[in-house]
Amino acid sequence: MMTTLFTIIHIALFGFLLSLVLVTAVHKLSHPGQFRQAFVEYEIVPATMALSLAGIVGWVELTVVALALVGFAIGMVTLTATLLFGLFSIYTGMLLFAAVTKGSLANCGCSLNTSNTPVKPGALVARNSVLLILVSTFYLSSTDTHGTLTEWLTGIVISFFLFICYSAFDALLENQALLNNLRLKHD
């Protein structure tokens, strides 16, 4: 019974984390100008270097997804977890840097939408910390079994649910920022 539960959790987190990285990669590649602007705003590296790096971030994410899929398929869960943990750690570090050096970002470059709503990096650090916990849970929930069809289907349904919850939370952060901005203009 516990093996079944761990297998479902493992599959659900795998599906959610990979779909999140895949969707954000496609978003960055389909809106390159917007992402470049957001990436430059972090001010971690000089603007000219940031412009060059911003052009490859989406491709790096797609590569992480591909390697994570291969790692999962051949049973190298450690590789998959390390790739995902490394990617989310880098993003969390960037947001932490922005939280320390700036009050807000016009666009974090990590959202699933195209809005330019100023967001507080601290809230995004908290969100990304939860993603890091989920990657750790993915790693810790691995089992020796590959799962039955029922476990896979259940895990996939749960991964969709997690993605919908993540998207809703992302929208709530944006709406909160919009409301705060409206209050400042109104007062």
TORDRENDREN-966908 format. One record per residue: residue number from 1; residue in one letter; x, y, z of N, C-alpha, C, O in turn. Coordinates in pm, 1 decimal. Example, Ala and Ser with C-alpha at 12.3 -4.5 7.8 and 13.67 -1.06 7.14 Angstrom:
2
SITE/resi/resn/n_c1/n_c2/n_c3/ca_c1/ca_c2/ca_c3/c_c1/c_c2/c_c3/o_c1/o_c2/o_c3
SITE/1/A/1319.0/-569.0/780.0/1230.0/-450.0/780.0/1320.0/-330.0/780.0/1423.6/-331.9/846.5
SITE/2/S/1285.0/-225.0/708.0/1367.0/-106.0/714.0/1290.0/3.0/787.0/1340.9/113.8/803.9
end
This chain:
187
SITE/resi/resn/n_c1/n_c2/n_c3/ca_c1/ca_c2/ca_c3/c_c1/c_c2/c_c3/o_c1/o_c2/o_c3
SITE/1/M/82.0/-119.7/0.0/0.0/0.0/0.0/86.3/125.9/0.0/58.9/219.0/-75.7
SITE/2/M/189.1/130.2/83.0/277.3/247.6/87.9/356.4/261.1/-41.9/381.4/372.4/-88.2
SITE/3/T/395.4/149.1/-100.5/468.3/153.6/-226.7/380.9/216.0/-334.6/429.5/295.2/-415.4
SITE/4/T/252.4/181.1/-336.9/159.4/238.7/-433.3/147.1/389.1/-411.8/150.3/466.2/-507.6
SITE/5/L/133.4/430.1/-288.3/122.6/572.7/-256.8/248.7/647.1/-300.4/239.7/752.0/-364.2
SITE/6/F/364.7/594.1/-266.7/489.8/658.6/-305.8/506.1/664.2/-458.0/555.8/763.0/-512.1
SITE/7/T/464.4/558.9/-525.4/472.7/556.5/-672.0/383.6/664.2/-732.3/425.3/734.4/-824.5
SITE/8/I/261.5/678.0/-681.6/169.1/780.5/-732.0/224.3/920.2/-705.2/221.1/1006.0/-793.4
SITE/9/I/274.7/943.3/-584.5/333.7/1073.8/-551.9/451.8/1102.2/-642.9/466.6/1213.5/-693.4
SITE/10/H/534.3/1003.6/-663.5/652.9/1017.2/-748.3/614.4/1054.8/-891.5/672.2/1146.7/-949.6
SITE/11/I/518.3/984.7/-947.3/473.0/1011.3/-1084.2/406.5/1148.6/-1092.7/429.7/1223.4/-1187.7
SITE/12/A/324.2/1181.1/-994.1/254.5/1310.4/-994.2/353.4/1426.4/-988.4/338.8/1523.8/-1062.3
SITE/13/L/452.8/1416.9/-902.4/551.2/1524.6/-891.9/638.2/1532.5/-1016.7/673.1/1641.7/-1061.6
SITE/14/F/672.7/1418.6/-1071.8/749.6/1416.2/-1195.5/673.5/1487.3/-1307.4/728.7/1572.9/-1376.5
SITE/15/G/547.1/1451.3/-1324.3/464.8/1514.5/-1427.6/448.0/1663.2/-1405.1/459.2/1742.0/-1499.1
SITE/16/F/421.1/1702.7/-1281.2/402.2/1844.6/-1250.9/530.1/1924.6/-1274.8/526.9/2026.7/-1343.5
SITE/17/L/641.4/1879.8/-1219.6/766.5/1955.7/-1230.7/813.4/1966.8/-1375.5/856.2/2073.8/-1418.7
SITE/18/L/805.8/1857.6/-1450.3/848.0/1863.8/-1590.3/754.0/1949.8/-1673.0/799.3/2025.7/-1758.7
SITE/19/S/624.2/1939.3/-1648.8/531.4/2023.1/-1725.8/550.6/2170.0/-1692.7/537.1/2255.2/-1780.5
SITE/20/L/581.6/2200.9/-1568.5/607.4/2340.0/-1529.3/729.5/2394.7/-1602.6/723.8/2503.8/-1659.3
SITE/21/V/838.3/2320.9/-1602.0/960.1/2365.3/-1670.0/935.3/2374.5/-1820.4/981.0/2468.9/-1884.9
SITE/22/L/864.1/2278.3/-1876.2/836.2/2278.5/-2019.7/751.4/2399.6/-2059.3/782.2/2467.1/-2157.5
SITE/23/V/646.9/2426.7/-1985.2/557.7/2538.8/-2017.9/631.1/2671.8/-2002.9/614.7/2760.7/-2086.3
SITE/24/T/711.0/2686.5/-1898.5/783.7/2812.8/-1882.5/891.3/2828.1/-1990.1/919.0/2939.7/-2034.1
SITE/25/A/951.7/2717.8/-2032.7/1050.6/2725.5/-2141.0/984.7/2771.4/-2270.4/1036.5/2858.8/-2340.0
SITE/26/V/871.0/2712.4/-2301.7/799.2/2751.4/-2423.1/755.3/2897.1/-2413.6/761.0/2970.2/-2512.5
SITE/27/H/711.7/2939.3/-2296.0/671.3/3078.7/-2275.6/789.1/3173.5/-2300.4/774.4/3275.7/-2367.4
SITE/28/K/904.9/3138.9/-2246.2/1024.3/3223.6/-2265.0/1065.4/3228.9/-2412.4/1105.4/3334.0/-2462.5
SITE/29/L/1055.4/3116.2/-2480.7/1094.4/3111.7/-2621.8/992.1/3181.0/-2712.3/1028.2/3232.9/-2818.0
SITE/30/S/866.7/3182.0/-2672.2/764.6/3246.5/-2754.5/751.7/3396.1/-2726.2/691.8/3468.3/-2805.9
SITE/31/H/806.6/3443.8/-2614.5/806.6/3586.2/-2579.8/949.5/3629.0/-2543.2/974.2/3671.3/-2430.3
SITE/32/P/1043.1/3618.3/-2638.0/1184.0/3642.6/-2604.5/1213.1/3785.7/-2559.4/1295.0/3806.3/-2469.8
SITE/33/G/1148.3/3883.5/-2619.2/1173.6/4022.3/-2580.8/1132.9/4050.7/-2438.0/1204.5/4117.3/-2363.2
SITE/34/Q/1017.4/3999.5/-2401.2/968.0/4019.5/-2264.7/1060.7/3950.7/-2163.7/1092.0/4007.5/-2059.0
SITE/35/F/1103.8/3829.5/-2195.2/1191.9/3759.9/-2101.7/1328.1/3828.7/-2091.9/1383.8/3840.3/-1982.8
SITE/36/R/1381.7/3873.9/-2204.5/1510.3/3944.8/-2201.7/1503.0/4067.6/-2111.8/1594.1/4093.5/-2033.1
SITE/37/Q/1394.9/4142.3/-2124.1/1376.5/4261.9/-2041.8/1372.2/4224.7/-1893.1/1434.6/4290.7/-1810.0
SITE/38/A/1298.3/4118.6/-1861.0/1288.8/4074.2/-1721.8/1424.3/4026.5/-1670.7/1461.8/4056.0/-1557.3
SITE/39/F/1496.9/3953.8/-1753.1/1627.1/3899.0/-1712.4/1728.6/4010.1/-1687.7/1807.8/4002.2/-1593.7
SITE/40/V/1726.6/4113.3/-1771.5/1817.4/4227.5/-1754.3/1787.2/4299.6/-1623.2/1878.3/4348.4/-1556.4
SITE/41/E/1659.0/4306.1/-1586.6/1618.1/4378.8/-1466.5/1674.3/4317.7/-1337.3/1686.0/4387.6/-1236.6
SITE/42/Y/1708.4/4190.8/-1338.9/1765.8/4128.5/-1219.3/1899.6/4192.2/-1183.4/1937.1/4194.7/-1066.2
SITE/43/E/1971.4/4243.3/-1281.8/2100.3/4310.3/-1263.4/2203.7/4221.5/-1194.0/2282.8/4268.9/-1112.5
SITE/44/I/2202.0/4093.3/-1227.2/2300.3/4000.7/-1171.3/2429.2/4007.8/-1251.0/2538.8/4000.3/-1195.4
SITE/45/V/2414.7/4022.1/-1381.1/2529.6/4036.1/-1471.4/2507.8/4162.1/-1554.3/2395.8/4212.8/-1560.1
SITE/46/P/2612.7/4213.7/-1618.7/2595.2/4332.8/-1702.9/2486.4/4311.1/-1808.9/2463.0/4198.7/-1853.3
SITE/47/A/2421.3/4419.6/-1848.2/2306.4/4412.0/-1938.2/2338.2/4341.6/-2069.5/2256.7/4263.0/-2117.9
SITE/48/T/2454.2/4367.8/-2127.8/2486.8/4303.8/-2256.2/2501.7/4152.9/-2240.1/2460.6/4075.9/-2326.8
SITE/49/M/2559.8/4112.4/-2130.0/2574.5/3969.5/-2104.1/2437.9/3907.1/-2072.4/2409.0/3795.4/-2115.3
SITE/50/A/2354.5/3979.5/-1997.4/2220.7/3930.6/-1962.9/2137.1/3909.9/-2088.4/2061.6/3813.0/-2097.2
SITE/51/L/2149.7/3999.9/-2185.7/2075.0/3984.5/-2310.9/2113.9/3856.0/-2383.4/2028.6/3785.4/-2437.1
SITE/52/S/2243.7/3826.8/-2384.2/2291.0/3703.9/-2448.5/2244.0/3580.1/-2372.4/2196.1/3484.1/-2432.8
SITE/53/L/2257.5/3582.4/-2240.8/2217.4/3468.0/-2158.4/2066.6/3443.3/-2166.0/2021.7/3328.7/-2166.8
SITE/54/A/1989.3/3551.3/-2171.4/1843.4/3537.2/-2174.7/1798.1/3459.4/-2297.4/1696.1/3390.6/-2293.5
SITE/55/G/1873.2/3469.9/-2405.4/1837.3/3399.8/-2527.6/1850.9/3248.4/-2518.7/1790.1/3175.7/-2597.3
SITE/56/I/1930.2/3200.7/-2423.4/1951.4/3055.4/-2413.7/1878.0/2990.1/-2296.7/1874.0/2867.4/-2287.8
SITE/57/V/1820.2/3069.5/-2207.2/1756.7/3012.4/-2087.7/1645.2/2914.9/-2124.1/1638.4/2805.7/-2067.8
SITE/58/G/1558.3/2952.2/-2216.8/1450.3/2862.5/-2257.7/1502.5/2731.9/-2314.4/1445.9/2625.4/-2289.8
SITE/59/W/1612.5/2740.6/-2391.5/1673.3/2620.1/-2447.8/1737.4/2533.9/-2339.2/1734.3/2411.1/-2347.2
SITE/60/V/1794.8/2597.6/-2238.7/1851.1/2523.0/-2125.6/1738.8/2448.0/-2053.7/1755.2/2332.1/-2015.5
SITE/61/E/1625.2/2514.7/-2035.6/1511.8/2449.3/-1969.9/1462.1/2329.6/-2051.8/1432.7/2224.0/-1995.8
SITE/62/L/1452.9/2346.0/-2183.3/1411.7/2233.2/-2267.6/1511.3/2117.7/-2258.0/1472.1/2001.0/-2258.4
SITE/63/T/1639.6/2150.8/-2249.3/1742.7/2047.4/-2233.9/1727.9/1975.9/-2100.6/1742.8/1853.9/-2093.3
SITE/64/V/1698.4/2051.3/-1995.2/1676.1/1990.5/-1863.4/1557.2/1894.6/-1869.9/1563.1/1784.7/-1814.8
SITE/65/V/1450.6/1935.3/-1936.3/1333.5/1848.2/-1949.2/1371.3/1719.1/-2022.8/1336.0/1609.4/-1979.4
SITE/66/A/1443.2/1733.5/-2134.0/1482.0/1615.0/-2211.3/1571.7/1521.6/-2130.6/1549.9/1400.5/-2128.6
SITE/67/L/1672.0/1577.6/-2064.5/1762.8/1494.4/-1984.2/1691.0/1432.1/-1865.1/1718.7/1318.0/-1828.1
SITE/68/A/1598.4/1507.1/-1804.9/1522.1/1454.0/-1691.9/1433.3/1337.9/-1737.4/1418.9/1238.8/-1665.8
SITE/69/L/1374.3/1350.2/-1855.8/1293.8/1240.1/-1910.1/1378.7/1115.9/-1934.4/1338.9/1004.5/-1900.4
SITE/70/V/1495.3/1136.4/-1993.1/1585.7/1023.4/-2018.2/1629.2/960.9/-1885.4/1627.8/838.8/-1870.2
SITE/71/G/1667.6/1045.6/-1789.9/1708.8/994.8/-1659.0/1599.1/915.1/-1592.2/1625.3/810.1/-1533.5
SITE/72/F/1475.9/964.0/-1600.5/1363.2/893.3/-1540.5/1337.9/760.7/-1612.1/1312.8/658.3/-1548.6
SITE/73/A/1345.1/764.2/-1746.2/1317.6/644.2/-1825.8/1417.6/531.7/-1799.8/1381.6/414.1/-1802.7
SITE/74/I/1543.2/568.2/-1774.5/1644.1/464.1/-1751.1/1666.7/437.4/-1602.1/1759.4/366.1/-1563.8
SITE/75/G/1579.9/496.3/-1519.0/1585.2/467.9/-1376.2/1687.7/547.8/-1298.1/1721.2/511.7/-1185.3
SITE/76/M/1737.8/655.3/-1355.8/1834.7/740.5/-1284.8/1761.4/859.1/-1221.8/1773.5/973.0/-1266.8
SITE/77/V/1685.4/829.0/-1116.9/1606.1/931.5/-1049.0/1696.2/1039.8/-990.7/1657.0/1156.2/-983.4
SITE/78/T/1816.5/1001.9/-949.5/1909.9/1100.0/-893.8/1945.1/1205.6/-997.3/1953.0/1323.9/-964.0
SITE/79/L/1966.2/1165.7/-1121.2/1995.7/1261.1/-1228.6/1878.5/1355.5/-1249.2/1897.3/1477.0/-1256.6
SITE/80/T/1758.8/1301.8/-1258.4/1638.5/1383.1/-1278.7/1621.4/1481.6/-1164.3/1599.2/1600.4/-1187.5
SITE/81/A/1631.3/1434.0/-1042.2/1613.8/1521.0/-925.8/1723.7/1627.6/-919.4/1696.2/1742.6/-885.3
SITE/82/T/1846.4/1590.3/-951.5/1957.4/1686.0/-948.0/1938.0/1796.4/-1051.4/1960.9/1913.8/-1022.2
SITE/83/L/1896.1/1759.4/-1170.9/1870.9/1860.0/-1275.4/1761.9/1957.5/-1233.5/1777.8/2078.9/-1246.3
SITE/84/L/1651.7/1904.0/-1183.6/1540.8/1989.6/-1142.5/1577.3/2074.1/-1020.2/1545.3/2192.8/-1014.3
SITE/85/F/1643.5/2013.0/-924.2/1683.2/2087.0/-804.0/1781.6/2198.0/-839.9/1772.3/2309.5/-788.4
SITE/86/G/1875.5/2166.6/-928.1/1972.5/2266.8/-970.6/1905.8/2383.8/-1040.9/1937.6/2499.2/-1012.2
SITE/87/L/1814.2/2356.1/-1132.1/1744.8/2461.8/-1205.5/1664.1/2550.0/-1111.6/1674.5/2672.5/-1117.2
SITE/88/F/1583.5/2488.6/-1024.9/1502.3/2567.3/-932.4/1588.4/2640.0/-829.0/1550.9/2747.7/-782.7
SITE/89/S/1702.4/2583.1/-792.6/1793.6/2651.3/-699.3/1851.2/2777.4/-761.8/1860.6/2881.2/-696.3
SITE/90/I/1889.7/2768.3/-888.5/1942.7/2886.4/-957.8/1836.3/2995.0/-962.8/1864.5/3111.2/-933.6
SITE/91/Y/1714.7/2958.1/-999.5/1606.7/3057.3/-1007.4/1574.4/3115.7/-870.5/1549.3/3235.6/-858.2
SITE/92/T/1574.9/3031.8/-768.5/1548.4/3080.8/-633.0/1659.3/3175.8/-588.9/1632.1/3277.4/-524.9
SITE/93/G/1784.5/3143.4/-622.7/1896.2/3233.0/-591.4/1882.2/3367.3/-660.7/1910.1/3471.1/-600.6
SITE/94/M/1839.4/3366.7/-786.5/1818.2/3492.3/-858.4/1708.6/3575.5/-792.4/1721.9/3697.0/-777.6
SITE/95/L/1601.0/3509.3/-753.3/1491.7/3580.5/-687.0/1534.4/3631.3/-549.9/1495.0/3740.5/-508.8
SITE/96/L/1614.1/3553.2/-479.8/1665.5/3596.1/-349.8/1754.3/3719.0/-365.8/1746.2/3812.6/-286.2
SITE/97/F/1839.1/3719.1/-468.7/1922.8/3834.5/-498.8/1835.2/3956.9/-525.2/1863.0/4065.8/-475.0
SITE/98/A/1730.0/3938.6/-603.9/1639.0/4048.8/-633.9/1565.5/4094.6/-508.3/1541.3/4214.2/-491.8
SITE/99/A/1530.0/4003.0/-420.4/1460.4/4039.7/-296.7/1549.9/4123.5/-206.7/1502.6/4214.7/-138.9
SITE/100/V/1679.4/4092.6/-206.1/1773.4/4166.1/-121.1/1808.4/4301.9/-182.1/1821.0/4400.7/-109.7
SITE/101/T/1824.2/4307.5/-313.5/1871.7/4430.4/-377.9/1760.9/4520.6/-430.0/1785.3/4638.8/-454.2
SITE/102/K/1640.2/4468.8/-447.9/1530.5/4547.3/-504.7/1403.8/4526.5/-423.2/1388.1/4424.9/-355.5
SITE/103/G/1314.4/4622.8/-430.3/1185.9/4607.6/-363.2/1088.6/4525.2/-444.0/1006.5/4452.2/-388.5
SITE/104/S/1097.9/4537.0/-576.7/1008.1/4460.4/-662.8/1070.1/4445.8/-800.7/1166.5/4514.2/-835.0
SITE/105/L/1014.1/4357.3/-877.2/1054.4/4336.4/-1016.0/934.7/4369.4/-1104.4/821.7/4332.5/-1072.4
SITE/106/A/958.7/4438.7/-1215.2/848.8/4469.0/-1306.9/790.3/4340.5/-1364.1/670.9/4332.9/-1393.1
SITE/107/N/875.7/4239.3/-1380.0/833.0/4109.5/-1430.9/941.5/4010.6/-1389.6/1059.6/4033.2/-1415.6
SITE/108/C/902.1/3902.3/-1326.0/1003.4/3806.5/-1280.3/1058.6/3721.5/-1394.2/1164.2/3660.1/-1379.4
SITE/109/G/989.3/3717.0/-1507.1/1033.7/3632.9/-1617.3/1007.1/3485.6/-1592.7/1050.7/3400.3/-1670.0
SITE/110/C/936.5/3455.9/-1486.3/913.6/3315.9/-1450.3/765.5/3281.3/-1450.0/727.6/3168.2/-1419.6
SITE/111/S/683.4/3377.1/-1483.5/539.8/3357.5/-1478.9/490.2/3288.6/-1605.6/558.4/3287.9/-1708.1
SITE/112/L/373.1/3231.9/-1597.3/313.5/3166.1/-1712.4/230.8/3262.3/-1796.8/173.6/3222.8/-1898.4
SITE/113/N/224.4/3388.4/-1755.0/146.5/3486.0/-1831.1/238.2/3596.5/-1882.6/358.3/3596.4/-1855.6
SITE/114/T/181.3/3689.4/-1955.7/261.8/3793.3/-2019.5/243.9/3929.7/-1955.1/276.8/4031.0/-2016.8
SITE/115/S/193.7/3934.9/-1835.3/170.1/4061.7/-1767.9/300.6/4123.8/-1719.0/396.5/4053.2/-1687.8
SITE/116/N/302.8/4254.9/-1712.9/418.0/4326.7/-1657.1/381.7/4386.6/-1522.4/408.1/4504.1/-1496.8
SITE/117/T/322.4/4307.7/-1438.3/282.4/4351.2/-1305.9/400.3/4341.0/-1210.6/460.9/4234.5/-1199.2
SITE/118/P/434.5/4451.1/-1140.8/544.7/4442.6/-1043.9/512.8/4340.4/-934.1/404.1/4341.5/-876.4
SITE/119/V/607.3/4254.1/-907.2/588.1/4151.1/-805.2/698.0/4161.5/-700.5/808.7/4207.5/-728.7
SITE/120/K/665.9/4118.6/-580.7/763.5/4115.2/-472.7/845.2/3987.1/-483.8/789.0/3877.7/-480.0
SITE/121/P/975.9/3999.2/-497.5/1058.9/3878.4/-510.6/1050.1/3785.9/-389.8/1067.1/3664.7/-403.5
SITE/122/G/1023.8/3841.5/-271.6/1014.8/3758.1/-152.1/905.5/3653.2/-162.7/924.3/3539.6/-119.2
SITE/123/A/790.5/3690.1/-220.6/680.9/3594.4/-238.4/721.0/3486.4/-337.9/682.9/3370.3/-323.2
SITE/124/L/797.6/3525.0/-438.8/842.4/3427.6/-538.2/949.3/3334.9/-480.6/958.1/3218.4/-519.2
SITE/125/V/1029.9/3386.4/-388.9/1128.3/3300.7/-320.8/1054.5/3193.9/-240.7/1093.9/3077.2/-240.6
SITE/126/A/947.6/3234.3/-172.8/868.3/3137.0/-96.1/807.1/3032.7/-189.0/808.1/2913.5/-158.2
SITE/127/R/753.6/3077.6/-303.2/695.5/2984.5/-399.9/801.3/2886.6/-450.6/776.3/2766.2/-457.9
SITE/128/N/918.6/2937.7/-485.2/1024.3/2851.1/-536.6/1079.3/2757.5/-428.9/1124.6/2647.3/-459.7
SITE/129/S/1075.4/2800.5/-304.0/1117.2/2712.5/-194.5/1024.9/2591.5/-186.5/1069.6/2480.1/-159.4
SITE/130/V/895.9/2614.1/-210.2/800.9/2502.6/-213.4/834.2/2410.2/-330.6/825.6/2288.2/-317.4
SITE/131/L/872.0/2467.3/-445.1/910.8/2384.0/-559.1/1033.8/2299.3/-525.5/1042.0/2183.1/-565.4
SITE/132/L/1128.9/2357.2/-452.4/1246.8/2280.7/-411.6/1208.2/2166.6/-317.5/1264.9/2057.6/-325.3
SITE/133/I/1113.2/2191.3/-230.1/1063.4/2086.0/-140.4/996.5/1975.9/-222.1/1011.7/1857.5/-192.0
SITE/134/L/922.0/2015.5/-325.9/856.4/1915.6/-411.4/958.6/1831.3/-487.9/938.9/1711.1/-505.7
SITE/135/V/1067.3/1893.5/-532.8/1173.1/1815.9/-599.9/1234.1/1716.7/-501.5/1259.7/1601.6/-537.0
SITE/136/S/1257.1/1760.1/-379.7/1312.1/1670.3/-277.1/1215.0/1555.7/-249.0/1256.9/1441.0/-233.4
SITE/137/T/1086.6/1586.5/-242.5/985.3/1484.0/-220.0/982.1/1386.4/-337.3/966.7/1265.8/-318.2
SITE/138/F/996.9/1439.4/-458.8/1004.4/1352.4/-577.1/1118.5/1252.5/-561.2/1101.1/1133.1/-585.9
SITE/139/Y/1234.0/1301.0/-520.2/1350.0/1213.3/-504.4/1326.6/1110.5/-393.7/1355.1/992.0/-410.8
SITE/140/L/1274.9/1156.8/-281.3/1256.2/1067.6/-166.4/1143.9/966.6/-187.0/1141.8/862.4/-121.5
SITE/141/S/1050.1/996.3/-277.5/936.9/905.2/-298.5/964.9/799.4/-404.7/876.4/720.7/-438.2
SITE/142/S/1086.1/796.7/-457.5/1115.0/697.6/-561.9/1112.5/556.1/-503.4/1154.5/532.5/-390.2
SITE/143/T/1062.7/464.9/-583.2/1054.3/324.5/-543.3/1120.0/239.2/-650.6/1156.8/288.7/-757.1
SITE/144/D/1134.1/113.3/-621.9/1194.9/21.2/-718.5/1097.3/-20.1/-828.0/1138.3/-77.4/-928.9
SITE/145/T/971.1/7.8/-809.4/870.4/-32.4/-906.1/848.4/78.6/-1009.3/869.8/196.4/-980.8
SITE/146/H/805.7/39.8/-1128.2/778.7/137.1/-1233.9/633.8/182.4/-1232.3/597.9/276.6/-1302.9
SITE/147/G/552.2/118.9/-1155.2/412.8/157.7/-1141.9/321.7/85.6/-1239.2/361.1/50.0/-1350.2
SITE/148/T/198.9/65.3/-1194.6/96.8/4.0/-1278.6/29.0/112.4/-1361.5/53.1/231.3/-1340.6
SITE/149/L/-54.7/71.8/-1454.1/-128.8/167.6/-1536.1/-216.4/257.2/-1448.6/-224.7/377.8/-1471.8
SITE/150/T/-280.5/199.4/-1349.9/-365.7/276.7/-1258.1/-283.5/379.2/-1180.8/-326.7/493.2/-1163.8
SITE/151/E/-166.3/339.8/-1134.2/-80.1/433.6/-1061.5/-35.2/547.0/-1152.7/-31.0/662.3/-1109.8
SITE/152/W/-1.8/516.4/-1277.4/38.7/619.7/-1372.3/-76.6/715.6/-1401.4/-58.1/837.3/-1400.5
SITE/153/L/-193.9/661.6/-1427.0/-308.8/747.4/-1456.4/-345.0/835.4/-1337.6/-375.7/953.4/-1354.4
SITE/154/T/-341.5/778.5/-1218.2/-369.0/856.4/-1097.7/-263.2/965.4/-1079.1/-296.2/1079.7/-1047.2
SITE/155/G/-137.4/930.2/-1099.0/-29.8/1027.6/-1086.4/-41.9/1140.2/-1187.6/-15.9/1256.1/-1155.1
SITE/156/I/-81.0/1107.2/-1309.4/-96.3/1209.8/-1413.2/-211.4/1304.3/-1379.7/-199.4/1425.5/-1397.7
SITE/157/V/-322.0/1250.0/-1331.6/-435.2/1334.4/-1291.4/-393.0/1427.4/-1178.1/-426.6/1545.8/-1179.4
SITE/158/I/-320.9/1375.9/-1081.7/-274.3/1458.8/-970.2/-176.2/1564.3/-1019.9/-177.5/1677.0/-970.2
SITE/159/S/-90.8/1530.7/-1117.1/3.6/1630.0/-1170.3/-71.8/1743.0/-1239.5/-31.7/1858.8/-1228.4
SITE/160/F/-180.7/1711.9/-1311.0/-264.3/1817.7/-1370.6/-322.0/1907.1/-1262.0/-321.2/2029.6/-1274.4
SITE/161/F/-372.0/1845.4/-1155.5/-428.1/1920.6/-1043.7/-321.8/2012.6/-982.0/-349.8/2129.0/-953.0
SITE/162/L/-201.0/1960.8/-962.2/-92.7/2042.3/-907.2/-59.2/2159.5/-999.3/-33.9/2270.5/-952.5
SITE/163/F/-58.9/2134.6/-1130.1/-29.3/2240.8/-1225.0/-136.7/2349.5/-1221.3/-105.3/2468.3/-1227.4
SITE/164/I/-261.4/2309.1/-1211.5/-371.3/2405.5/-1202.4/-359.2/2486.6/-1073.7/-378.6/2608.1/-1075.3
SITE/165/C/-327.5/2421.0/-963.1/-309.1/2491.7/-834.9/-192.0/2589.8/-843.9/-201.5/2702.2/-794.5
SITE/166/Y/-82.6/2548.2/-906.1/32.9/2635.8/-922.7/-4.9/2757.8/-1006.1/29.8/2870.6/-971.0
SITE/167/S/-75.0/2735.5/-1115.2/-115.9/2845.9/-1202.0/-207.4/2942.4/-1127.9/-196.0/3064.0/-1143.5
SITE/168/A/-298.5/2888.0/-1046.9/-388.0/2972.9/-968.4/-308.9/3054.0/-865.5/-337.0/3172.1/-845.2
SITE/169/F/-212.1/2992.5/-801.6/-129.3/3064.2/-703.9/-48.9/3173.8/-773.0/-35.5/3284.1/-719.9
SITE/170/D/4.0/3144.0/-889.9/78.5/3242.2/-968.0/-10.8/3361.9/-1001.7/32.4/3476.8/-992.0
SITE/171/A/-135.1/3334.5/-1041.2/-230.1/3441.3/-1072.8/-266.0/3521.0/-947.3/-283.2/3642.7/-954.1
SITE/172/L/-277.3/3453.0/-832.8/-306.2/3523.5/-707.7/-193.0/3619.9/-671.1/-218.6/3731.7/-626.4
SITE/173/L/-68.8/3577.1/-689.9/44.2/3666.8/-663.1/37.7/3789.8/-752.8/62.6/3901.7/-708.0
SITE/174/E/4.2/3768.2/-879.1/-6.0/3880.1/-971.7/-122.0/3972.4/-934.4/-107.5/4094.6/-935.7
SITE/175/N/-237.2/3913.5/-901.3/-352.2/3995.3/-862.0/-324.5/4074.8/-735.6/-366.8/4189.8/-723.9
SITE/176/Q/-253.9/4014.2/-641.0/-217.4/4085.9/-518.8/-129.1/4205.3/-552.2/-146.9/4313.6/-496.4
SITE/177/A/-35.0/4186.2/-642.0/52.2/4296.0/-683.5/-28.7/4405.4/-752.0/-4.2/4523.8/-728.7
SITE/178/L/-124.2/4367.7/-835.8/-209.8/4466.7/-902.1/-292.2/4545.3/-800.3/-305.0/4667.3/-811.3
SITE/179/L/-348.0/4475.5/-701.5/-426.3/4543.3/-598.0/-339.8/4638.4/-515.6/-381.7/4749.9/-484.5
SITE/180/N/-220.5/4594.9/-480.9/-130.2/4683.3/-405.8/-95.1/4806.2/-487.7/-89.2/4916.9/-434.1
SITE/181/N/-71.9/4788.0/-616.4/-39.6/4899.2/-704.7/-159.8/4995.2/-715.0/-142.1/5117.0/-716.4
SITE/182/L/-280.3/4940.2/-722.0/-400.6/5022.5/-727.5/-420.6/5101.7/-599.8/-458.7/5218.7/-604.4
SITE/183/R/-395.0/5038.8/-485.3/-406.5/5109.3/-356.9/-308.3/5225.8/-348.6/-342.7/5333.3/-299.7
SITE/184/L/-186.8/5204.1/-396.0/-86.8/5310.7/-394.2/-129.4/5428.6/-481.3/-111.3/5544.2/-442.9
SITE/185/K/-185.2/5399.9/-597.3/-229.8/5507.1/-686.9/-353.2/5577.2/-633.2/-370.0/5697.7/-651.8
SITE/186/H/-440.4/5500.9/-566.0/-565.4/5556.9/-515.3/-540.5/5645.5/-393.7/-598.4/5753.5/-382.2
SITE/187/D/-454.8/5600.1/-303.6/-429.4/5675.1/-179.6/-349.8/5796.7/-213.2/-316.6/5875.2/-124.4
end
